[in-house]
Amino acid sequence: MTVNIKPRILAYRPNNNNNNSIHTNVVSGDNNNIMMNMNDASAPQFDSDIIDTTDQGYYHQQQHHYNDVDDDDDNEKGSKIKRTSREFFAKSIMGLLLLFVATVALQSYADQQQQQQQQQNSNNNNSVLSVRKKSLFTTTTSSEAEAAAQSFQERDTQLATIVKDLDQKVRARKATKGVIMETDPEGVKLTIALQQATLALLKHRYSGSGPFRIRVDIKYPNSIQKSDTRNDHFVIETAPISLVPCSVFYFLEMARTYVKGGFHRNAPHVLQAHASSAATAHHTSMPFQEYHPDFPHKQYTVGYAGRPSGPGWYVSIQDNTDNHGPGTQQKQNPYEADSLFGKLVPHHTTTDTTTTDGGTQQQQQHDFHTVVQTIHSVPQHGWLDPHNEIAITKLTILHQQPNNDNDKNEWVPLTFLSDDLLLVMQH
């Protein structure tokens, strides 16, 4: 078969499957037909389309063109990767900036909310403080804050009712035959509850946590001093109320409602006094023998006499740990001791003196040792006859407050108003 082909160069390559076949691709051309006798064994066989080319070097040029296209593709891919990396980096920076701005905004909002909350709390605290000043009641817990809204009298009545109920339960348990309060589980539970309730009432009624001081004004009998200046005094400072709250409260109540009393026993180890007060009417004693080892019967401590203790009290003029400490005064209970409520302390007294250039104030150190020695010098030992008693004319509760002149603390009396409960510091 004859093949009519326009005089052109055919670029071909052998087919791997047939050595006589020619592989071509038509690139361009005209409408001329390419005819072959496909049955002619001598004729080359084509496995694809014919490439229409214009010169002999076209094939090689076309291959070089393809390589250039591949290089361009690689360059374009590299550029695309770089552009993508730059875009990713830019977006990451923007994301971090946005995150930083959002964090700053949230922190600013949180700070603003915290400031508003603090301002609100401050306003609330100022409101509570205003109520406290009116009621003279210091609150430390949420339950006490609610109580601040109550009147002083209502709160005092409420606390006193709780104390009275527990007091009766403690006395009943202590009176039970065979019960040792210091080791009996129910007795220990009741006494702790009474101490806690008494502590709350003490802080409320006496406007503070102490320590308190009690000025004891006395008058010597003629058997000691025959002059007109027979008046004297000494000062008791209460024990820590966290150790013996019931004992301290008992003496404060006795001092607050004091009627009369005096030293009527002059013993080698104690000076003992009797006392009458509205709080201890009908000779009401302590509900139990309250004692703490951190406040023992050292010299010049003051405690309650008798079993049960009070309202009689004494000054130890020697160390009485072995006489009035645990296990003394009786054999049935090795833990029971006399209740203590304070100790004698030196103090200063301020006197006004008139001079030619005006009035002046002088402070004088007052030593309780001299007073103790004078009382002990009464010409009778043991129980005293009435004419040898040293009268206790007045008990005055003192409270500590800053001095406006020199910022030092000074002790001033507490005055009771008409309701006999509300305490106001006397300026």
LODRENTI-625040 format. One line per field, with one value per residue (C-alpha): x, y, z; residue in one letter; residue number from 1. Coordinates in pm, whole numbers. Last residue first. Example, Ala and Ser with C-alpha at 12.3 -4.5 7.8 and 13.67 -1.06 7.14 Angstrom:
2
X 1367,1230
Y -106,-450
Z 714,780
r s,a
k 2,1
This chain:
427
X -1346,-1572,-1599,-1960,-2105,-2470,-2587,-2725,-3019,-2951,-2599,-2290,-1956,-1624,-1329,-1009,-676,-414,-251,15,-57,106,-174,-479,-416,-514,-770,-764,-1072,-1110,-1380,-1427,-1488,-1575,-1568,-1377,-1359,-1056,-1199,-1063,-1389,-1583,-1362,-1120,-1092,-731,-482,-542,-348,-389,-44,-156,-360,-55,171,-71,-101,277,318,59,304,149,378,278,190,168,-65,-28,-251,-134,172,143,91,-213,-161,-378,-305,-251,-211,19,-11,146,-33,-221,-331,-637,-933,-829,-1055,-946,-840,-997,-785,-712,-1084,-1188,-909,-1002,-840,-569,-582,-510,-373,-488,-227,52,32,-5,299,277,54,-227,-511,-855,-1212,-1558,-1826,-1708,-1575,-1778,-1597,-1441,-1240,-1213,-882,-634,-266,-14,220,154,-159,-133,-235,-106,-237,-599,-873,-1252,-1401,-1766,-2084,-1912,-2107,-2440,-2451,-2822,-2730,-2407,-2491,-2660,-2344,-2208,-1844,-1625,-1249,-949,-588,-388,-79,-26,-397,-576,-945,-1224,-1118,-1419,-1756,-2033,-2280,-2105,-2315,-2035,-1768,-1959,-2024,-1656,-1570,-1795,-1680,-1316,-1390,-1613,-1359,-1063,-801,-929,-1022,-655,-635,-776,-560,-626,-545,-481,-645,-610,-822,-721,-626,-806,-535,-584,-432,-425,-662,-865,-976,-831,-1055,-1032,-1078,-1022,-953,-1045,-847,-950,-743,-944,-1141,-1368,-1697,-1781,-2126,-2034,-1693,-1823,-2130,-1919,-1674,-1962,-2098,-1757,-1697,-2044,-1990,-1654,-1813,-2091,-1860,-1622,-1912,-2053,-1716,-1646,-1275,-1258,-1618,-1563,-1905,-1961,-2291,-2438,-2399,-2149,-2400,-2670,-2436,-2323,-2682,-2782,-2489,-2572,-2922,-2794,-2525,-2774,-3014,-2729,-2643,-2999,-3046,-2723,-2822,-3160,-3011,-2744,-3000,-2986,-2820,-2485,-2625,-2603,-2235,-2193,-2314,-2075,-1781,-1575,-1830,-1760,-2065,-2080,-2439,-2420,-2058,-2122,-2408,-2179,-1914,-2162,-2238,-1868,-1810,-2080,-1928,-1585,-1727,-1884,-1558,-1374,-1628,-1593,-1216,-1238,-1470,-1230,-937,-1127,-1216,-855,-742,-997,-885,-518,-589,-794,-514,-257,-475,-529,-156,-88,-341,-195,152,21,-159,161,360,98,90,468,473,205,396,714,532,380,720,861,568,617,985,908,651,898,1152,895,812,1181,1206,909,1072,1391,1184,1020,1356,1469,1163,1174,1527,1429,1202,836,645,312,326,111,-130,-70,58,191,320,607,543,725,443,198,-145,-160,-132,-81,-255,-190,-452,-394,-625,-343,-99,-23,95,-6,167,378,478,603,544,788,972,645,587,848,719,999,1033,907,961,824,979,754,705,328,266,100,140,126,0
Y 5953,5690,5383,5285,4950,4859,4614,4794,4923,5262,5288,5113,5293,5131,5292,5395,5216,5380,5281,5512,5733,6032,6283,6091,5806,5476,5254,4978,4895,4916,4753,4927,4740,4954,4967,4649,4671,4538,4337,4398,4535,4241,3981,3814,3448,3333,3572,3900,4223,4324,4321,4108,4401,4628,4373,4330,4708,4754,4477,4640,4912,5225,5422,5788,6004,6381,6626,7002,7296,7655,7874,7888,7514,7288,6915,6675,6307,6023,5671,5416,5042,4735,4407,4155,3837,3695,3453,3129,2832,2604,2261,1926,1671,1419,1395,1208,1322,1683,2029,1939,1714,1992,2315,2489,2401,2258,2537,2792,3011,3277,3573,3411,3663,3523,3488,3418,3401,3146,2793,2477,2379,2680,2987,3152,3271,3558,3530,3712,3412,3140,2927,2814,2986,2761,2458,2571,2552,2575,2406,2389,2601,2877,2974,3148,3280,3367,3659,3618,3853,4101,4125,4029,3952,3769,3809,3585,3690,3376,3174,3258,3327,3658,3599,3858,4074,4276,4281,4504,4555,4471,4438,4505,4360,4031,4016,4076,3804,3543,3642,3580,3237,3134,3241,3049,2993,3204,3476,3531,3596,3920,4204,4294,4641,4770,5035,5249,5446,5490,5854,5978,5831,5532,5278,4903,4850,5145,4937,4984,5092,4926,5017,4723,4839,4568,4523,4363,4156,4167,4035,4332,4510,4388,4249,4114,3971,3815,3669,3502,3365,3236,3040,2886,2801,2648,2427,2315,2237,2035,1820,1756,1647,1420,1255,1225,1285,1644,1634,1338,1175,923,1071,1327,1678,1771,1675,1891,2186,2156,2137,2444,2644,2532,2682,3001,3050,3014,3259,3508,3498,3580,3845,4016,4010,4163,4429,4533,4571,4324,4415,4309,3956,3903,3994,3752,3467,3577,3583,3850,4100,4373,4499,4856,4864,5199,5161,4810,4928,5180,4914,4693,4974,5046,4677,4676,4980,4819,4497,4694,4874,4545,4399,4700,4671,4300,4366,4626,4393,4116,4353,4465,4103,4017,4310,4223,3862,3966,4196,3920,3667,3914,3974,3601,3544,3828,3684,3339,3486,3656,3335,3133,3391,3392,3013,3002,3256,3056,2735,2908,3037,2688,2546,2815,2738,2369,2439,2660,2384,2140,2385,2419,2040,2032,2294,2092,1793,2016,2131,1773,1682,1991,1945,1796,2075,2175,1923,1739,1460,1161,1006,684,330,382,79,108,-36,-353,-569,-400,-461,-111,24,378,699,1030,1277,1635,1862,2060,2013,2073,1882,1531,1289,1003,652,443,73,-171,-250,-335,-329,-69,151,300,675,927,1269,1292,1547,1696,1644,1584,1217,976,622,343,0
Z 12864,13024,12811,12759,12854,12796,13059,13363,13155,13315,13181,13312,13323,13241,13409,13226,13189,12972,12646,12511,12210,12384,12415,12289,12530,12377,12558,12821,13024,13400,13614,13949,14276,14577,14955,15034,15412,15596,15884,16235,16385,16240,16409,16175,16081,16101,16256,16442,16479,16109,15953,15658,15529,15548,15382,15095,15047,15045,14789,14561,14454,14305,14076,14080,13784,13825,13656,13669,13761,13730,13787,14166,14186,14211,14193,13999,14061,13817,13951,13799,13832,13983,13915,14134,13958,13785,13767,13937,14015,14296,14174,14070,13885,14162,14251,14565,14794,14875,14921,14670,14362,14113,14269,14589,14850,14636,14379,14658,14590,14862,14944,14748,14732,14809,14691,14836,14565,14501,14444,14503,14713,14878,14786,14447,14304,14296,14201,14418,14448,14190,14177,13813,13486,13207,13399,13343,13607,13613,13920,13813,13815,14019,14330,14397,14753,14738,14513,14319,14029,14264,14466,14808,14875,15127,15131,15202,15245,15179,15283,15652,15701,15762,15700,15686,15394,15287,15116,14981,14698,14367,14053,13802,14031,14073,13701,13632,13885,13720,13372,13466,13614,13321,13060,13209,12938,12646,12894,12971,13347,13482,13613,13977,14111,14464,14683,14991,15233,15596,15567,15879,16103,16334,16102,16157,16452,16329,16033,15683,15399,15059,14692,14454,14099,13853,13534,13210,12969,12768,12473,12426,12475,12827,12746,12405,12480,12803,12632,12364,12622,12832,12533,12464,12830,12865,12558,12694,13031,12869,12656,12947,13169,12899,12848,13227,13285,13421,13545,13778,13807,14089,14203,13963,14111,13838,13570,13725,13765,13402,13277,13479,13343,12989,13015,13181,12918,12632,12796,12853,12482,12376,12640,12537,12172,12243,12474,12225,11949,11665,11337,11479,11521,11147,11161,11452,11232,10957,11199,11376,11507,11763,11950,12075,11938,11761,11668,11539,11316,11151,11117,10930,10685,10638,10571,10304,10136,10145,10003,9717,9653,9656,9412,9180,9197,9118,8821,8686,8729,8547,8260,8230,8234,7964,7749,7793,7702,7396,7278,7327,7141,6856,6838,6842,6564,6358,6396,6300,5996,5884,5928,5739,5456,5441,5436,5163,4954,4999,4903,4597,4496,4525,4324,4058,4044,4010,3738,3559,3577,3435,3156,3079,3059,2821,2605,2593,2472,2214,2094,2060,1865,1654,1541,1207,1105,1082,1292,1273,1525,1428,1677,1863,1828,1475,1280,1036,693,603,731,504,652,797,442,537,469,627,540,464,657,807,1090,1455,1757,1666,1896,1768,1858,1562,1538,1385,1709,1877,2255,2333,2057,1852,1851,1603,1468,1119,894,629,259,257,294,47,171,-96,0
r h,q,m,v,l,l,l,d,d,s,l,f,t,l,p,v,w,e,n,k,d,n,d,n,n,p,q,q,h,l,i,t,l,k,t,i,a,i,e,n,h,p,d,l,w,g,h,q,p,v,s,h,i,t,q,v,v,t,h,f,d,h,q,q,q,q,q,t,g,g,d,t,t,t,t,d,t,t,t,h,h,p,v,l,k,g,f,l,s,d,a,e,y,p,n,q,k,q,q,t,g,p,g,h,n,d,t,n,d,q,i,s,v,y,w,g,p,g,s,p,r,g,a,y,g,v,t,y,q,k,h,p,f,d,p,h,y,e,q,f,p,m,s,t,h,h,a,t,a,a,s,s,a,h,a,q,l,v,h,p,a,n,r,h,f,g,g,k,v,y,t,r,a,m,e,l,f,y,f,v,s,c,p,v,l,s,i,p,a,t,e,i,v,f,h,d,n,r,t,d,s,k,q,i,s,n,p,y,k,i,d,v,r,i,r,f,p,g,s,g,s,y,r,h,k,l,l,a,l,t,a,q,q,l,a,i,t,l,k,v,g,e,p,d,t,e,m,i,v,g,k,t,a,k,r,a,r,v,k,q,d,l,d,k,v,i,t,a,l,q,t,d,r,e,q,f,s,q,a,a,a,e,a,e,s,s,t,t,t,t,f,l,s,k,k,r,v,s,l,v,s,n,n,n,n,s,n,q,q,q,q,q,q,q,q,q,d,a,y,s,q,l,a,v,t,a,v,f,l,l,l,l,g,m,i,s,k,a,f,f,e,r,s,t,r,k,i,k,s,g,k,e,n,d,d,d,d,d,v,d,n,y,h,h,q,q,q,h,y,y,g,q,d,t,t,d,i,i,d,s,d,f,q,p,a,s,a,d,n,m,n,m,m,i,n,n,n,d,g,s,v,v,n,t,h,i,s,n,n,n,n,n,n,p,r,y,a,l,i,r,p,k,i,n,v,t,m
k 427,426,425,424,423,422,421,420,419,418,417,416,415,414,413,412,411,410,409,408,407,406,405,404,403,402,401,400,399,398,397,396,395,394,393,392,391,390,389,388,387,386,385,384,383,382,381,380,379,378,377,376,375,374,373,372,371,370,369,368,367,366,365,364,363,362,361,360,359,358,357,356,355,354,353,352,351,350,349,348,347,346,345,344,343,342,341,340,339,338,337,336,335,334,333,332,331,330,329,328,327,326,325,324,323,322,321,320,319,318,317,316,315,314,313,312,311,310,309,308,307,306,305,304,303,302,301,300,299,298,297,296,295,294,293,292,291,290,289,288,287,286,285,284,283,282,281,280,279,278,277,276,275,274,273,272,271,270,269,268,267,266,265,264,263,262,261,260,259,258,257,256,255,254,253,252,251,250,249,248,247,246,245,244,243,242,241,240,239,238,237,236,235,234,233,232,231,230,229,228,227,226,225,224,223,222,221,220,219,218,217,216,215,214,213,212,211,210,209,208,207,206,205,204,203,202,201,200,199,198,197,196,195,194,193,192,191,190,189,188,187,186,185,184,183,182,181,180,179,178,177,176,175,174,173,172,171,170,169,168,167,166,165,164,163,162,161,160,159,158,157,156,155,154,153,152,151,150,149,148,147,146,145,144,143,142,141,140,139,138,137,136,135,134,133,132,131,130,129,128,127,126,125,124,123,122,121,120,119,118,117,116,115,114,113,112,111,110,109,108,107,106,105,104,103,102,101,100,99,98,97,96,95,94,93,92,91,90,89,88,87,86,85,84,83,82,81,80,79,78,77,76,75,74,73,72,71,70,69,68,67,66,65,64,63,62,61,60,59,58,57,56,55,54,53,52,51,50,49,48,47,46,45,44,43,42,41,40,39,38,37,36,35,34,33,32,31,30,29,28,27,26,25,24,23,22,21,20,19,18,17,16,15,14,13,12,11,10,9,8,7,6,5,4,3,2,1
